[in-house]
Amino acid sequence: MAKAIHSMIRVLDEARSVAFYRRAFGLEVADRLDFDDFTLVYLSNGETGFELELTVNKGRDEPYDLGDGYGHLAFSVDDLAAEHARFEAEGLAPRQIVEFAPGGAVIATFFFVADPDGYQIEVLQRGGRYG
């Protein structure tokens, strides 16, 4: 059986991205591999073994074109309203909280926030499928 272990995104500024993911989601650097042309930074927290891999290509100073193929990362939290308020207090500019209720039954409650490179991140109320 396969086990999901990480997702990778390319970022321009390592320090800026590490600071964002630390403030927003409590992710810390689990490992850092430095090579001649790029650096890989693995971020994680105690909630899961899944990691976010930041790839920093050295010498790159133009923002990445995220195109129309990128969807989003997702994190679940125990108290969505409290996290939304914390994001606002941190100046992270979360979008409004939304209830997704096709057919009338609420399937998910969430908000989105963008990281410094424009990657969209969904923050979901923990429960049900999103535990």
Backbone as a printed PyTorch tensor [residue, N CA C, xyz], in Angstrom:
tensor([[[  0.8470,  -1.1800,   0.0000],
         [  0.0000,   0.0000,   0.0000],
         [  0.8890,   1.2380,   0.0000]],

        [[  0.5360,   2.2250,  -0.7390],
         [  1.2950,   3.4650,  -0.8120],
         [  0.9250,   4.3850,   0.3490]],

        [[  1.8820,   5.1960,   0.7730],
         [  1.6780,   6.1490,   1.8660],
         [  2.0760,   7.5370,   1.3730]],

        [[  1.1670,   8.5050,   1.4470],
         [  1.4890,   9.8800,   1.0560],
         [  2.4610,  10.4490,   2.0830]],

        [[  3.5820,  11.0400,   1.6200],
         [  4.5890,  11.5380,   2.5540],
         [  4.8530,  13.0310,   2.4620]],

        [[  4.7040,  13.6090,   1.2580],
         [  4.8810,  15.0640,   1.1590],
         [  4.2990,  15.6080,  -0.1340]],

        [[  4.1370,  16.9260,  -0.1280],
         [  3.7610,  17.6690,  -1.3240],
         [  4.8030,  18.7560,  -1.5000]],

        [[  5.1810,  19.0600,  -2.7260],
         [  6.2310,  20.0340,  -2.9940],
         [  5.6680,  21.2610,  -3.7010]],

        [[  6.1280,  22.4220,  -3.2620],
         [  5.8470,  23.6720,  -3.9680],
         [  7.1450,  24.4420,  -4.1190]],

        [[  7.2440,  25.2360,  -5.1720],
         [  8.4300,  26.0670,  -5.4070],
         [  8.1720,  27.4490,  -4.8150]],

        [[  9.1560,  27.9580,  -4.0840],
         [  9.0190,  29.2590,  -3.4440],
         [ 10.2280,  30.1250,  -3.7640]],

        [[ 10.0270,  31.4330,  -3.7410],
         [ 11.1130,  32.3720,  -4.0360],
         [ 12.0100,  32.6370,  -2.8370]],

        [[ 11.4260,  32.8310,  -1.6770],
         [ 12.1580,  33.2930,  -0.5080],
         [ 11.9760,  32.3000,   0.6320]],

        [[ 13.0210,  31.5470,   0.9220],
         [ 12.9390,  30.5050,   1.9450],
         [ 12.4920,  31.0540,   3.2960]],

        [[ 13.1380,  32.1020,   3.7710],
         [ 12.8240,  32.6370,   5.1060],
         [ 11.3830,  33.1170,   5.1820]],

        [[ 10.9270,  33.8080,   4.1430],
         [  9.5490,  34.3240,   4.1190],
         [  8.5420,  33.1790,   4.1500]],

        [[  8.7980,  32.1290,   3.3770],
         [  7.8810,  30.9900,   3.3300],
         [  7.9050,  30.1900,   4.6250]],

        [[  9.0820,  29.9440,   5.1790],
         [  9.1760,  29.2150,   6.4420],
         [  8.4420,  29.9860,   7.5350]],

        [[  8.6160,  31.3090,   7.5660],
         [  7.9320,  32.1310,   8.5740],
         [  6.4140,  32.0510,   8.4060]],

        [[  5.9230,  32.1120,   7.1670],
         [  4.4750,  32.0270,   6.9280],
         [  3.9220,  30.7020,   7.4420]],

        [[  4.5120,  29.5870,   7.0280],
         [  3.9850,  28.2790,   7.4030],
         [  4.1370,  28.0230,   8.9060]],

        [[  5.1240,  28.6140,   9.5410],
         [  5.2570,  28.5070,  11.0010],
         [  4.1220,  29.2750,  11.6670]],

        [[  3.9150,  30.5310,  11.2510],
         [  2.8620,  31.3630,  11.8530],
         [  1.4790,  30.8210,  11.5720]],

        [[  1.2540,  30.3980,  10.3440],
         [ -0.0900,  29.9680,   9.9470],
         [ -0.4450,  28.5850,  10.4760]],

        [[  0.4650,  27.6250,  10.3870],
         [  0.1160,  26.2320,  10.6400],
         [  1.0170,  25.5160,  11.6350]],

        [[  1.9330,  26.2420,  12.2650],
         [  2.8080,  25.6150,  13.2440],
         [  3.7960,  24.6400,  12.6500]],

        [[  4.0860,  24.7830,  11.3590],
         [  5.0600,  23.8950,  10.7220],
         [  6.4720,  24.3800,  11.0400]],

        [[  7.3410,  23.4480,  11.3320],
         [  8.7460,  23.7450,  11.6160],
         [  9.6140,  22.9970,  10.6240]],

        [[ 10.8350,  23.4470,  10.4660],
         [ 11.7620,  22.7830,   9.5580],
         [ 12.1430,  21.4290,  10.1510]],

        [[ 11.8100,  20.3640,   9.4350],
         [ 12.1490,  19.0080,   9.8480],
         [ 13.4840,  18.5840,   9.2480]],

        [[ 13.7930,  19.1330,   8.0760],
         [ 15.0480,  18.8180,   7.3970],
         [ 15.2950,  19.8850,   6.3490]],

        [[ 16.5670,  20.0750,   6.0420],
         [ 16.9610,  21.0660,   5.0340],
         [ 18.1360,  20.4890,   4.2760]],

        [[ 17.9670,  20.3330,   2.9650],
         [ 19.0170,  19.7750,   2.1090],
         [ 19.4500,  20.8400,   1.1140]],

        [[ 20.6970,  21.2540,   1.2180],
         [ 21.2150,  22.3320,   0.3800],
         [ 22.0850,  21.7620,  -0.7320]],

        [[ 21.7660,  22.1090,  -1.9660],
         [ 22.5140,  21.6680,  -3.1380],
         [ 23.0290,  22.8900,  -3.8940]],

        [[ 23.8360,  22.6640,  -4.9170],
         [ 24.4230,  23.7840,  -5.6630],
         [ 23.3680,  24.7030,  -6.2690]],

        [[ 22.3450,  24.1350,  -6.8890],
         [ 21.3620,  24.9290,  -7.6310],
         [ 20.0300,  25.1290,  -6.9160]],

        [[ 19.7870,  24.3870,  -5.8510],
         [ 18.5010,  24.4900,  -5.1640],
         [ 18.6320,  24.0030,  -3.7270]],

        [[ 17.6390,  24.3460,  -2.9260],
         [ 17.5460,  23.8840,  -1.5380],
         [ 16.1700,  23.2750,  -1.3350]],

        [[ 16.1200,  22.1510,  -0.6260],
         [ 14.8650,  21.5170,  -0.2580],
         [ 14.6660,  21.7040,   1.2380]],

        [[ 13.5010,  22.2330,   1.6170],
         [ 13.1780,  22.4530,   3.0230],
         [ 11.9110,  21.6720,   3.3240]],

        [[ 11.9970,  20.7290,   4.2680],
         [ 10.8470,  19.9100,   4.6400],
         [ 10.2440,  20.4630,   5.9220]],

        [[  8.9420,  20.7600,   5.8790],
         [  8.2310,  21.3270,   7.0210],
         [  7.2130,  20.3210,   7.5320]],

        [[  7.0680,  20.2580,   8.8560],
         [  6.0690,  19.3610,   9.4400],
         [  5.7090,  19.8420,  10.8350]],

        [[  4.6950,  19.1870,  11.4070],
         [  4.3400,  19.4150,  12.8070],
         [  3.8970,  18.0930,  13.4100]],

        [[  3.5810,  18.0920,  14.6880],
         [  3.2290,  16.8720,  15.3820],
         [  1.8680,  16.3040,  15.0530]],

        [[  1.0580,  17.0140,  14.2650],
         [ -0.2900,  16.5460,  13.9380],
         [ -0.2890,  15.3750,  12.9560]],

        [[  0.7370,  15.3110,  12.1080],
         [  0.7640,  14.2940,  11.0640],
         [  2.1980,  14.0690,  10.6010]],

        [[  2.4450,  12.9360,   9.9920],
         [  3.7600,  12.6660,   9.4260],
         [  3.9360,  13.2530,   8.0370]],

        [[  2.8530,  13.7770,   7.4670],
         [  2.9120,  14.3660,   6.1320],
         [  3.7280,  15.6540,   6.1750]],

        [[  4.5700,  15.8810,   5.1710],
         [  5.4200,  17.0650,   5.1310],
         [  5.1240,  17.9290,   3.9040]],

        [[  5.4320,  19.2050,   4.0510],
         [  5.4080,  20.1370,   2.9310],
         [  6.8570,  20.3820,   2.5380]],

        [[  7.1890,  20.1040,   1.2910],
         [  8.5400,  20.3210,   0.7880],
         [  8.5740,  21.6440,   0.0280]],

        [[  9.3870,  22.5680,   0.5030],
         [  9.6150,  23.8240,  -0.2060],
         [ 10.8690,  23.6660,  -1.0510]],

        [[ 10.7650,  23.9370,  -2.3310],
         [ 11.9340,  23.9170,  -3.2080],
         [ 12.2940,  25.3580,  -3.5350]],

        [[ 13.5240,  25.7250,  -3.2070],
         [ 14.0230,  27.0780,  -3.4510],
         [ 15.1010,  26.9660,  -4.5210]],

        [[ 14.7900,  27.4140,  -5.7360],
         [ 15.7660,  27.3840,  -6.8200],
         [ 16.6570,  28.6120,  -6.7220]],

        [[ 17.9480,  28.3830,  -6.5440],
         [ 18.8990,  29.4890,  -6.3630],
         [ 19.0110,  30.3090,  -7.6410]],

        [[ 19.0830,  31.6110,  -7.4770],
         [ 19.2070,  32.5130,  -8.6110],
         [ 17.8750,  32.9110,  -9.2250]],

        [[ 16.8020,  32.3680,  -8.7410],
         [ 15.4610,  32.7000,  -9.2530],
         [ 14.9560,  33.9410,  -8.5430]],

        [[ 14.5600,  34.9570,  -9.3060],
         [ 14.0120,  36.1600,  -8.6630],
         [ 12.6600,  36.5640,  -9.2340]],

        [[ 12.1510,  35.8000, -10.1870],
         [ 10.8330,  36.0590, -10.7560],
         [  9.8080,  35.1390, -10.0980]],

        [[  8.6250,  35.6630,  -9.7800],
         [  7.5800,  34.7970,  -9.2020],
         [  7.2480,  33.6390, -10.1390]],

        [[  6.8640,  32.5220,  -9.5470],
         [  6.4620,  31.3650, -10.3380],
         [  5.0640,  31.5910, -10.9000]],

        [[  4.8410,  31.0980, -12.1070],
         [  3.5160,  31.1230, -12.7100],
         [  2.7760,  29.8870, -12.2070]],

        [[  1.7940,  30.0910, -11.3550],
         [  1.0880,  28.9570, -10.7790],
         [  0.1470,  28.3020, -11.7830]],

        [[ -0.1290,  28.9980, -12.8600],
         [ -0.9380,  28.4160, -13.9240],
         [ -2.3300,  28.0420, -13.4820]],

        [[ -2.9780,  27.2130, -14.2600],
         [ -4.3330,  26.8050, -13.9170],
         [ -4.3920,  25.3470, -13.5000]],

        [[ -3.2350,  24.7410, -13.2390],
         [ -3.2030,  23.3470, -12.8250],
         [ -3.1380,  23.1630, -11.3230]],

        [[ -2.6720,  24.1850, -10.6000],
         [ -2.5410,  24.0620,  -9.1520],
         [ -3.9000,  24.2370,  -8.5010]],

        [[ -4.2240,  23.3890,  -7.5460],
         [ -5.4820,  23.4880,  -6.8100],
         [ -5.2460,  24.1570,  -5.4760]],

        [[ -4.9400,  23.3670,  -4.4380],
         [ -4.6780,  23.9260,  -3.1210],
         [ -4.1290,  22.8650,  -2.1940]],

        [[ -3.4880,  23.3080,  -1.1260],
         [ -3.1550,  22.4670,   0.0170],
         [ -4.3100,  22.5860,   0.9830]],

        [[ -4.4380,  21.6410,   1.9250],
         [ -5.4990,  21.7360,   2.9160],
         [ -4.9890,  21.3170,   4.2900]],

        [[ -5.4270,  22.0460,   5.3040],
         [ -5.1440,  21.7470,   6.7020],
         [ -6.4720,  21.7050,   7.4290]],

        [[ -6.6190,  20.7920,   8.4020],
         [ -7.8090,  20.7870,   9.2400],
         [ -7.4320,  21.2940,  10.6260]],

        [[ -8.3770,  21.9850,  11.2680],
         [ -8.1450,  22.5680,  12.5920],
         [ -9.3310,  22.2600,  13.4990]],

        [[ -9.0810,  22.2920,  14.8180],
         [-10.1370,  22.0050,  15.7920],
         [-11.1720,  23.1130,  15.8960]],

        [[-10.7480,  24.3660,  15.7940],
         [-11.6490,  25.5070,  15.9880],
         [-11.4310,  26.5040,  14.8500]],

        [[-12.2170,  26.3580,  13.8060],
         [-12.0400,  27.1720,  12.6000],
         [-12.1910,  28.6580,  12.8820]],

        [[-13.1970,  29.0490,  13.6580],
         [-13.4180,  30.4680,  13.9500],
         [-12.2300,  31.0610,  14.6940]],

        [[-11.6980,  30.3170,  15.6490],
         [-10.5380,  30.8080,  16.4060],
         [ -9.3170,  30.9300,  15.5010]],

        [[ -9.1290,  29.9640,  14.6270],
         [ -7.9870,  30.0310,  13.7010],
         [ -8.1530,  31.1990,  12.7320]],

        [[ -9.3630,  31.4170,  12.2620],
         [ -9.6150,  32.5400,  11.3570],
         [ -9.2650,  33.8500,  12.0590]],

        [[ -9.6940,  33.9990,  13.3050],
         [ -9.3810,  35.2080,  14.0740],
         [ -7.8720,  35.3390,  14.2860]],

        [[ -7.1950,  34.2370,  14.5500],
         [ -5.7420,  34.2620,  14.7390],
         [ -5.0410,  34.6630,  13.4430]],

        [[ -5.4900,  34.1180,  12.3200],
         [ -4.9150,  34.4930,  11.0290],
         [ -5.0760,  35.9930,  10.8000]],

        [[ -6.2650,  36.5120,  11.0890],
         [ -6.4820,  37.9570,  10.9340],
         [ -5.5310,  38.7470,  11.8320]],

        [[ -5.3880,  38.3380,  13.0890],
         [ -4.5050,  39.0330,  14.0320],
         [ -3.0460,  38.9570,  13.5880]],

        [[ -2.6770,  37.8730,  12.9120],
         [ -1.3100,  37.6990,  12.4110],
         [ -1.0850,  38.4640,  11.1000]],

        [[ -2.1430,  39.0680,  10.5570],
         [ -2.0110,  39.7820,   9.2880],
         [ -1.8640,  38.8650,   8.0910]],

        [[ -2.4020,  37.6460,   8.1840],
         [ -2.2670,  36.6600,   7.1130],
         [ -3.3600,  36.7590,   6.0530]],

        [[ -4.2990,  37.6540,   6.2350],
         [ -5.3530,  37.9550,   5.2580],
         [ -6.1740,  36.7430,   4.8200]],

        [[ -6.7940,  36.0410,   5.7790],
         [ -7.6620,  34.9260,   5.3820],
         [ -8.9220,  35.4550,   4.7040]],

        [[ -9.4530,  34.6680,   3.7790],
         [-10.7480,  35.0210,   3.1970],
         [-11.8520,  34.6200,   4.1720]],

        [[-13.0650,  34.9560,   3.8590],
         [-14.1790,  34.7010,   4.7770],
         [-14.4360,  33.2030,   4.9510]],

        [[-15.0170,  32.8670,   6.0720],
         [-15.4140,  31.4810,   6.3440],
         [-16.6360,  31.1520,   5.4930]],

        [[-16.6150,  29.9630,   4.8930],
         [-17.6630,  29.5290,   3.9750],
         [-18.1840,  28.1620,   4.4340]],

        [[-19.4790,  27.9660,   4.3250],
         [-20.0660,  26.6510,   4.5230],
         [-20.4000,  26.0800,   3.1570]],

        [[-19.9040,  24.8960,   2.8730],
         [-20.1880,  24.2130,   1.6290],
         [-21.3270,  23.2420,   1.9010]],

        [[-22.5040,  23.5420,   1.3530],
         [-23.7080,  22.7660,   1.6660],
         [-24.5360,  22.4870,   0.4180]],

        [[-23.9950,  21.7360,  -0.5320],
         [-24.8170,  21.3910,  -1.6880],
         [-25.9640,  20.4870,  -1.2460]],

        [[-27.1380,  20.7820,  -1.6660],
         [-28.2900,  19.9920,  -1.2640],
         [-28.7900,  20.2870,   0.1420]],

        [[-28.2200,  21.3120,   0.7850],
         [-28.7040,  21.7270,   2.0930],
         [-27.9270,  21.2220,   3.2880]],

        [[-27.2430,  20.1060,   3.1860],
         [-26.4690,  19.5610,   4.3100],
         [-25.0350,  20.0840,   4.2380]],

        [[-24.5380,  20.6220,   5.3550],
         [-23.1680,  21.1550,   5.3870],
         [-22.1780,  19.9980,   5.3120]],

        [[-21.3520,  20.0360,   4.2770],
         [-20.3170,  19.0250,   4.0800],
         [-18.9980,  19.4970,   4.6750]],

        [[-18.7260,  20.8080,   4.5440],
         [-17.4640,  21.3490,   5.0370],
         [-17.6320,  22.8260,   5.3610]],

        [[-16.8920,  23.2670,   6.3700],
         [-16.7930,  24.6860,   6.7050],
         [-15.3140,  25.0290,   6.6290]],

        [[-14.9860,  26.1120,   5.9180],
         [-13.5820,  26.3850,   5.6370],
         [-13.3590,  27.8440,   5.2810]],

        [[-12.0800,  28.2180,   5.2060],
         [-11.6550,  29.4710,   4.5900],
         [-10.3670,  29.2010,   3.8230]],

        [[-10.0510,  30.0940,   2.9240],
         [ -8.8090,  30.0130,   2.1670],
         [ -7.8880,  31.1510,   2.5690]],

        [[ -6.5900,  30.9100,   2.4290],
         [ -5.5620,  31.9190,   2.6310],
         [ -4.4840,  31.6550,   1.5800]],

        [[ -3.8110,  32.7010,   1.1360],
         [ -2.7260,  32.5500,   0.1640],
         [ -1.3890,  32.6950,   0.8810]],

        [[ -0.4220,  31.8680,   0.5070],
         [  0.9170,  32.0030,   1.0740],
         [  1.6660,  33.1040,   0.3250]],

        [[  2.9030,  33.4330,   0.7110],
         [  3.6160,  34.5450,   0.0770],
         [  3.8410,  34.3860,  -1.4250]],

        [[  3.8000,  33.1470,  -1.9300],
         [  3.9910,  32.9240,  -3.3560],
         [  2.6770,  32.7750,  -4.1160]],

        [[  1.5600,  32.9320,  -3.4150],
         [  0.2600,  32.8740,  -4.0710],
         [ -0.3990,  31.5100,  -4.0570]],

        [[  0.2260,  30.5200,  -3.4160],
         [ -0.4070,  29.2090,  -3.3190],
         [ -1.6250,  29.3130,  -2.4150]],

        [[ -2.7240,  28.7370,  -2.8470],
         [ -3.9650,  28.7670,  -2.0800],
         [ -3.9680,  27.6140,  -1.0840]],

        [[ -4.4080,  27.9140,   0.1390],
         [ -4.4490,  26.9180,   1.2010],
         [ -5.8370,  26.9420,   1.8130]],

        [[ -6.4630,  25.7750,   1.8690],
         [ -7.7890,  25.6400,   2.4720],
         [ -7.6120,  25.2300,   3.9330]],

        [[ -8.3120,  25.9230,   4.8220],
         [ -8.2910,  25.5950,   6.2460],
         [ -9.7070,  25.1450,   6.6040]],

        [[ -9.8450,  23.8770,   6.9860],
         [-11.1490,  23.2540,   7.2190],
         [-11.3920,  22.9790,   8.6950]],

        [[-12.6570,  23.1240,   9.0890],
         [-13.0500,  22.6710,  10.4220],
         [-12.8710,  21.1700,  10.4860]],

        [[-12.1520,  20.7050,  11.4940],
         [-11.8980,  19.2740,  11.6550],
         [-13.1920,  18.5550,  12.0010]],

        [[-13.4070,  17.4130,  11.3700],
         [-14.5730,  16.5960,  11.6520],
         [-15.0090,  15.8440,  10.4060]],

        [[-15.7030,  14.7300,  10.6240],
         [-16.1720,  13.9320,   9.4960],
         [-15.0370,  13.5330,   8.5960]],

        [[-15.2100,  13.7460,   7.3230],
         [-14.1920,  13.4010,   6.3440],
         [-12.9140,  14.1830,   6.5440]],

        [[-13.0180,  15.3320,   7.1610],
         [-11.8670,  16.2410,   7.2940],
         [-11.2690,  16.1970,   8.6890]],

        [[-11.2450,  15.0270,   9.2990],
         [-10.6970,  14.8410,  10.6340],
         [ -9.2260,  14.8410,  10.6000]]])
